[in-house]
């Protein structure tokens, strides 16, 4: 059985992205990609770069009209783990830095001297 359908040339996606908007899209995607690589290396967590190609139908339904094609990208770069601090809850349920159950020790300044004894 022979294939009767004509073979059509497929659009090369890499060539399309490289030429879209005179190469500006390729430059922007490359910059985002390298920023993502740096963030992954720095934080040791995974990241993501999503590239979406949006194709709209021709204007007014005319078959020979040009197709508007856009390229969108979204970067989900890893972020550093936020630093946490410990708090206690007081009798009203508010966070405080010092344990309300701990007895406070009065603070006083030790006397200072300029003379030293020989050992």
Secondary structure, DSSP 8 states (H G I E B T S, - for coil): ----S-------HHHHHHHGGGGHHHHHHHHHHHHHHHHHHHH-S--EEEEEEEE---GGG-TTS---EEEEEEEE-----------EE-TTS-EESS-TTS-----------S-----
